[in-house]
Amino acid sequence: MSEKFANPVLVIVDHVGNETEGFTLTEPSKHLLKVARTLTDSDVWALALNPSPQMGALGECGVSKVFVPDLAGRSPRVSAVVAECAIAATEIQPPAPISAILCLSNYRGREVASILGAHFESGAATDVTALAVKDGQLVAHKSVLGGQWETTFTIPRGLPIAAVRPGAGQAPEVKPVATPGVVPLNVRFSSVTDAISVISSEELHAEGPTLTEAAVVVCAGYGTDGDLDAVNDLAEKLGAAVGATRTVCDEGWLPRTAQIGQTGVSVAPKLYISAGVSGAVHHTCGIAGAERIVAIVDDEEAPIVQIADLSIIGDLQEIIPAALAELG
Ligand SMILES: Cc1cc2nc3c(=O)[nH]c(=O)nc-3n(C[C@H](O)[C@H](O)[C@H](O)COP(=O)(O)OP(=O)(O)OC[C@H]3O[C@@H](n4cnc5c(N)ncnc54)[C@H](O)[C@@H]3O)c2cc1C
């Protein structure tokens, strides 16, 4: 039986939505809460960054306590705001020692983790792909050097902080909590935090699901030769988000925000379908969280074939229309 912490693990969770239409806990956050459950015999707590967290979904993920800070108009997109909320959650009275703080390893999460690591004079691991507890310490795994090496390390001092890649780590079924407690947080934000404010933010891809949230991702590779009609048609049919390899973004066929991989985003869909992708490690390290991988590629020796659950060898411009015809 694997070792666990005796104290709660705090998870910084993300929601999408707004106050008018309501907030929805993101799939990567749900996954991370279940990963947290594997690390402690005690409670899993969540820090939510909106005034109306999705309590039902948090309870289903085994969360017993939800910290809800009053941001007083500040944006949760500012990493320092989020970090100071997490610090405030660790200072509630009476004190409740926390074993570890987890967040998602995205652009904001990596910054949040570093600020927290510096504040607690402990350490922060980012881009983590798996977590465990050994000898009372958090053990983190991460792939480095373009995914060619897997490293295992620990934070031996103070409160460990880990930013975990979306969808990474084992997430077993958890025992739901019927009614998680809500703890309002009054945070004394520092002047450093208030030195940054968000002037505006607009969603660039309002159509279709977000790449990192989507249950199905169709990824365009260089083999599309810039003709993305088939990929877009398949994505539309499946309600999927469209991703890309770096070469596709380098060519300007899709925006850089679509890039999946080491220098792009990580995705963790239930189904990832690649079209004309060779499967370089720089790319496949970004799909480690995918449940099922289907590769459409004309080269049976391509590395993607080695990791795919199903490979369809041939011309994507013939295979995808044929598949769409089957789907009706
Ligand atoms: C430091 C570093 C970081 C990097 N970061 C990233 C990253 O974040 N993300 C990323 O994706 N890459 C990244 N790369 C680049 C990566 O190494 C690969 O070059 C890139 O992923 C290859 O993209 P691709 O599979 O689209 O193209 P290719 O490797 O050219 O593969 C195209 C594939 O399509 C097949 N094909 C051609 N025509 C057809 C057709 N008609 N039908 C079906 N199949 C066809 C070909 O046989 C081939 O297998 C990085 C590289 C470095 C050095």
The ligand as an SDF file (V2000), in Angstrom:
LIG
                    3D

 53 58  0  0  0  0  0  0  0  0999 V2000
   13.3210   22.2950  -28.3310 C   0  0  0  0  0  0  0  0  0  0  0  0
   12.2090   21.8260  -29.2420 C   0  0  0  0  0  0  0  0  0  0  0  0
   10.8970   22.0030  -28.8350 C   0  0  0  0  0  0  0  0  0  0  0  0
    9.8510   21.5660  -29.6460 C   0  0  0  0  0  0  0  0  0  0  0  0
    8.5590   21.7340  -29.2200 N   0  0  0  0  0  0  0  0  0  0  0  0
    7.5660   21.2170  -29.9580 C   0  0  0  0  0  0  0  0  0  0  0  0
    6.2100   21.2970  -29.5050 C   0  0  0  0  0  0  0  0  0  0  0  0
    5.8850   21.8800  -28.4710 O   0  0  0  0  0  0  0  0  0  0  0  0
    5.2580   20.7200  -30.2680 N   0  0  0  0  0  0  0  0  0  0  0  0
    5.5340   20.0660  -31.4520 C   0  0  0  0  0  0  0  0  0  0  0  0
    4.5980   19.5700  -32.0920 O   0  0  0  0  0  0  0  0  0  0  0  0
    6.7980   20.0130  -31.9000 N   0  0  0  0  0  0  0  0  0  0  0  0
    7.7990   20.5720  -31.2050 C   0  0  0  0  0  0  0  0  0  0  0  0
    9.0750   20.5000  -31.6790 N   0  0  0  0  0  0  0  0  0  0  0  0
    9.2740   19.9990  -33.0470 C   0  0  0  0  0  0  0  0  0  0  0  0
    9.2710   18.4750  -33.1210 C   0  0  0  0  0  0  0  0  0  0  0  0
   10.5600   17.9810  -32.8400 O   0  0  0  0  0  0  0  0  0  0  0  0
    8.8330   17.9890  -34.5150 C   0  0  0  0  0  0  0  0  0  0  0  0
    9.6650   18.5920  -35.4760 O   0  0  0  0  0  0  0  0  0  0  0  0
    7.3870   18.3150  -34.8590 C   0  0  0  0  0  0  0  0  0  0  0  0
    6.5310   17.8960  -33.8240 O   0  0  0  0  0  0  0  0  0  0  0  0
    7.0090   17.5690  -36.1420 C   0  0  0  0  0  0  0  0  0  0  0  0
    5.7250   17.9820  -36.5250 O   0  0  0  0  0  0  0  0  0  0  0  0
    4.8650   17.0650  -37.4850 P   0  0  0  0  0  0  0  0  0  0  0  0
    4.6600   15.7270  -36.8770 O   0  0  0  0  0  0  0  0  0  0  0  0
    3.6610   17.8610  -37.8660 O   0  0  0  0  0  0  0  0  0  0  0  0
    5.7430   16.9950  -38.8270 O   0  0  0  0  0  0  0  0  0  0  0  0
    6.6120   15.8170  -39.4320 P   0  0  0  0  0  0  0  0  0  0  0  0
    7.5900   15.2990  -38.4520 O   0  0  0  0  0  0  0  0  0  0  0  0
    7.1270   16.3300  -40.7220 O   0  0  0  0  0  0  0  0  0  0  0  0
    5.5580   14.6690  -39.6910 O   0  0  0  0  0  0  0  0  0  0  0  0
    4.5810   14.6940  -40.6880 C   0  0  0  0  0  0  0  0  0  0  0  0
    4.0180   13.2980  -40.7990 C   0  0  0  0  0  0  0  0  0  0  0  0
    2.9100   13.2930  -41.6770 O   0  0  0  0  0  0  0  0  0  0  0  0
    3.0270   12.1980  -42.5690 C   0  0  0  0  0  0  0  0  0  0  0  0
    2.2810   12.5500  -43.7820 N   0  0  0  0  0  0  0  0  0  0  0  0
    2.6780   13.3170  -44.8420 C   0  0  0  0  0  0  0  0  0  0  0  0
    1.6700   13.4390  -45.7260 N   0  0  0  0  0  0  0  0  0  0  0  0
    0.6180   12.7260  -45.2210 C   0  0  0  0  0  0  0  0  0  0  0  0
   -0.7100   12.4700  -45.6760 C   0  0  0  0  0  0  0  0  0  0  0  0
   -1.1720   12.9840  -46.8270 N   0  0  0  0  0  0  0  0  0  0  0  0
   -1.5050   11.6840  -44.9100 N   0  0  0  0  0  0  0  0  0  0  0  0
   -1.0590   11.1640  -43.7520 C   0  0  0  0  0  0  0  0  0  0  0  0
    0.1860   11.3680  -43.2620 N   0  0  0  0  0  0  0  0  0  0  0  0
    1.0100   12.1570  -44.0020 C   0  0  0  0  0  0  0  0  0  0  0  0
    4.5150   12.0200  -42.7720 C   0  0  0  0  0  0  0  0  0  0  0  0
    4.8250   10.7030  -43.2060 O   0  0  0  0  0  0  0  0  0  0  0  0
    5.0250   12.2940  -41.3490 C   0  0  0  0  0  0  0  0  0  0  0  0
    4.9890   11.1200  -40.5750 O   0  0  0  0  0  0  0  0  0  0  0  0
   10.1280   20.9500  -30.8980 C   0  0  0  0  0  0  0  0  0  0  0  0
   11.4570   20.7760  -31.2920 C   0  0  0  0  0  0  0  0  0  0  0  0
   12.4800   21.2010  -30.4790 C   0  0  0  0  0  0  0  0  0  0  0  0
   13.9030   20.9900  -30.9250 C   0  0  0  0  0  0  0  0  0  0  0  0
  1  2  1  0
  2  3  1  0
  2 52  2  0
  3  4  2  0
  4  5  1  0
  4 50  1  0
  5  6  2  0
  6  7  1  0
  6 13  1  0
  7  8  2  0
  7  9  1  0
  9 10  1  0
 10 11  2  0
 10 12  1  0
 12 13  2  0
 13 14  1  0
 14 15  1  0
 14 50  1  0
 15 16  1  0
 16 17  1  0
 16 18  1  0
 18 19  1  0
 18 20  1  0
 20 21  1  0
 20 22  1  0
 22 23  1  0
 23 24  1  0
 24 25  2  0
 24 26  1  0
 24 27  1  0
 27 28  1  0
 28 29  2  0
 28 30  1  0
 28 31  1  0
 31 32  1  0
 32 33  1  0
 33 34  1  0
 33 48  1  0
 34 35  1  0
 35 36  1  0
 35 46  1  0
 36 37  1  0
 36 45  1  0
 37 38  2  0
 38 39  1  0
 39 40  1  0
 39 45  2  0
 40 41  1  0
 40 42  2  0
 42 43  1  0
 43 44  2  0
 44 45  1  0
 46 47  1  0
 46 48  1  0
 48 49  1  0
 50 51  2  0
 51 52  1  0
 52 53  1  0
M  END
$$$$
